[in-house]
Amino acid sequence: MLSNVIASQIEFHKKYGGIVPEVASRKHAEVINLVIQEALDKSKTTFKNIDAVAVTQGPGLIGSLLVGVCAAKSISYAMKIPLIAVNHLEGHMFANFLSSPLSFPSPSLMERGVPSQSRDGVRFPFISLIVSGGHTMIVKADKEYEILGQTRDDAAGEAFDKVARFLNLGFPGGPVIDQLAKQGNPHAIEFKRPMLEKEFGYDFSFSGIKTAVVNYVMRNTKNVTRDELRMTNYEDIVASFQQAVVDVLVEKTIRAAKAHKIKNICLAGGVSANSLLRKQFTEHGKKEKLNVFIPSIEYTTDNAAMIACAAYQKFLKKDFSDSLLRPSQRLKL
């Protein structure tokens, strides 16, 4: 990895309590050329030494995707190099390969199912838990990708943001809840673990637990102010909420791996930065004698490195796109 430049927009969106699509796309357009040039400078290279250009085709916010696709197509055309379209979710899964450098995708690995030459790195097949603000799903990665289950309403990261917003904790909600929960008792409040019954398979639902938090706070603010409640047990509230969400995510992933007799499990997506999820995912996986893979913190949120890693397998197979490539807001895995 020669360089991995990230231009975060979090500070611009904090005052809105969430991502504003129009603002996001405008900020993308403002900085994309600067980011590309900085990446080249840090790599001590030029466009002349680039063999291919990769870009996220989707899923995501269409305005932001369009900025990236236009830039990549322009570079591909001007430099006469291949254009590679990458699914954003696949990129998150491939972040695990960046954290296991010895298993970085090799030509043999692209056959899927062929063991990596590394004994310690990620190997196909694997079960991946992808969890972020926009997606929560369990994927079986073998010769093809198969979505075993996904959220029926709110994504886990979305639930974190909504709970944080309700409690006036700020945006993004994930990091602040993660830190605040460390000061609380995760068993103080018994929030129901949604859809853990086997009849629901590997699907998720997090709108109910978000509502449960709201109802708990409303019931307990009848005789005290919201600020007084915040001074007493907000830590316990967020710790109990976080524990309930993590319990469901980990339990269903382990269950999927055992049912499909797959020994490798991977964590992916922005919420994979959550300290409790990382800890519990690792501990429960190892308890079941599974090989557990978790991306380095620097590769958990959206970044170009994971997209490049996913693109590398396509480059080896000459799986290129043409100038008619269009972004897709709801691109399927």
Residue pairs with C-beta under 8 A, 6 or more apart in sequence:
1 98
1 305
2 42
2 43
2 44
2 45
3 38
3 39
3 40
3 42
3 43
4 39
4 298
4 303
4 304
4 305
5 35
5 38
5 39
5 42
5 304
6 301
6 302
6 303
6 304
7 27
7 31
7 34
7 35
9 19
9 23
9 24
9 27
10 171
10 172
12 23
12 27
13 19
13 20
13 23
13 24
13 171
14 170
14 171
16 23
16 171
17 165
17 171
18 161
18 165
18 171
19 61
21 61
21 62
21 63
21 64
22 63
24 61
24 63
24 64
25 61
25 63
25 64
25 66
25 67
28 63
28 64
28 67
28 68
29 67
32 67
32 68
32 71
33 71
36 71
36 75
39 304
40 46
40 47
47 75
47 78
47 79
48 79
50 75
50 79
50 81
51 81
51 82
51 315
52 81
52 82
52 83
52 84
52 311
52 315
52 320
53 72
53 75
53 76
53 79
53 81
53 82
53 83
53 84
54 72
54 83
54 84
54 85
54 86
54 307
54 308
54 310
54 311
54 314
54 315
55 68
55 69
55 71
55 72
55 73
55 83
55 84
55 85
55 86
55 307
55 325
56 65
56 68
56 86
56 87
56 88
56 91
56 307
57 65
57 69
57 85
57 86
57 87
57 88
57 321
57 325
57 326
57 327
57 328
57 331
58 65
58 87
58 88
58 327
58 328
58 329
58 330
58 331
59 87
59 88
59 89
59 134
59 135
59 328
59 329
59 330
59 331
60 88
60 134
60 327
60 329
61 329
62 327
62 329
65 327
65 328
65 329
66 327
68 327
69 325
69 326
69 327
72 83
73 83
73 323
73 325
75 81
76 82
76 83
76 323
77 323
82 315
82 318
82 320
83 320
83 321
83 322
83 323
83 325
84 311
84 314
84 315
84 319
84 320
84 321
85 321
85 325
86 307
86 310
86 311
86 314
87 310
87 331
87 332
87 333
88 302
88 307
88 331
89 130
89 135
89 137
89 139
89 268
89 333
90 145
90 310
90 333
91 306
91 307
91 309
91 310
92 130
92 132
92 268
92 269
92 306
93 128
93 130
93 139
93 141
93 266
93 268
93 310
94 105
94 306
94 309
94 310
95 268
95 295
95 296
95 299
95 300
95 303
95 305
95 306
95 309
96 122
96 128
96 266
96 267
96 268
96 293
96 294
96 295
97 103
97 104
97 105
97 121
97 122
97 309
98 104
98 295
98 296
98 299
98 305
98 306
98 309
99 293
99 294
99 295
99 296
99 299
100 118
100 120
100 121
100 122
100 293
101 121
102 116
102 117
102 118
102 120
102 121
103 109
103 116
103 117
103 118
103 120
103 121
103 122
103 123
104 121
104 309
104 312
105 309
105 312
105 313
105 316
106 116
106 117
107 316
108 114
108 117
109 116
109 124
109 313
110 313
110 316
110 317
112 124
112 125
112 141
112 142
112 143
112 144
113 124
113 125
113 142
113 143
114 124
115 123
116 122
116 123
122 264
122 266
122 293
123 264
123 291
124 141
124 142
124 264
125 140
125 141
125 142
125 262
125 264
126 141
126 262
126 264
126 265
126 266
126 293
127 138
127 139
127 140
127 141
127 148
127 253
127 256
127 257
127 260
127 262
127 264
127 265
127 266
128 138
128 139
128 141
128 265
128 266
128 267
128 268
129 137
129 138
129 249
129 252
129 253
129 265
129 266
129 267
129 268
129 269
129 281
130 136
130 137
130 138
130 139
130 268
130 269
131 155
131 156
131 157
131 249
131 267
131 268
131 269
131 270
131 271
131 272
131 277
132 155
132 156
132 157
132 269
132 270
132 271
133 155
133 157
133 158
133 160
133 161
133 172
133 174
133 270
133 271
134 155
134 157
134 158
135 150
135 151
135 155
135 269
136 150
136 151
136 155
136 156
136 157
136 204
136 206
136 249
136 269
137 147
137 148
137 149
137 150
137 151
137 204
138 147
138 148
138 149
138 150
138 202
138 252
138 253
138 256
139 145
139 146
139 147
139 148
139 333
140 146
140 148
140 256
140 260
140 262
141 266
145 333
147 333
148 201
148 202
148 256
148 260
149 201
149 202
149 203
149 204
149 252
149 256
150 203
150 204
151 203
151 204
151 205
151 206
152 195
152 203
152 204
152 205
153 205
153 206
153 207
154 162
154 205
154 206
154 207
154 210
155 206
156 204
156 206
156 245
156 249
156 271
157 174
157 269
157 270
157 271
158 206
159 206
159 207
159 209
159 210
159 245
160 172
160 173
160 174
160 177
160 242
160 245
160 271
161 171
161 172
161 173
161 174
162 173
162 210
163 173
163 177
163 210
163 213
163 238
163 241
164 170
164 171
164 172
164 173
164 174
164 176
164 177
164 238
165 171
165 173
166 213
166 214
166 217
167 213
167 217
167 230
167 234
167 237
167 238
168 226
168 230
169 176
169 177
169 180
169 234
169 238
170 176
174 270
174 271
174 273
174 274
175 273
177 238
177 241
177 242
178 242
178 273
178 274
178 275
178 276
180 234
180 235
180 238
180 239
181 235
181 238
181 239
181 241
181 242
181 243
181 276
182 239
182 275
183 235
183 239
184 233
184 234
184 235
184 236
184 237
184 238
184 239
184 240
185 235
185 236
185 239
185 240
186 239
186 240
186 242
186 243
186 276
187 240
187 243
188 233
188 236
188 237
188 239
188 240
189 216
189 236
189 237
189 240
189 241
190 240
191 209
191 212
191 213
191 216
191 240
191 241
191 244
192 208
192 209
192 212
192 244
193 244
193 247
193 248
193 251
194 204
194 205
194 206
194 208
194 209
194 244
194 248
195 203
195 204
195 205
195 248
196 247
196 248
196 251
196 252
198 255
202 252
202 255
202 256
204 248
204 249
204 252
206 245
209 241
209 244
209 245
213 237
213 241
216 237
217 226
217 229
217 237
220 229
221 229
224 232
242 274
242 276
243 276
246 274
246 276
246 277
246 280
247 280
249 277
249 281
250 277
250 280
250 281
250 284
251 284
253 265
253 281
254 265
254 284
254 285
254 288
254 290
256 262
257 263
257 264
257 265
257 285
257 288
257 290
258 288
263 289
263 290
263 291
264 290
264 291
264 293
265 281
265 285
265 290
265 291
265 292
265 293
266 293
266 294
267 277
267 278
267 281
267 292
267 293
267 294
267 295
268 295
269 300
270 300
270 301
270 302
271 277
272 278
272 294
272 295
272 300
273 297
273 300
273 301
278 294
281 292
281 294
282 292
282 294
285 291
285 292
286 292
295 306
299 305
299 306
314 320
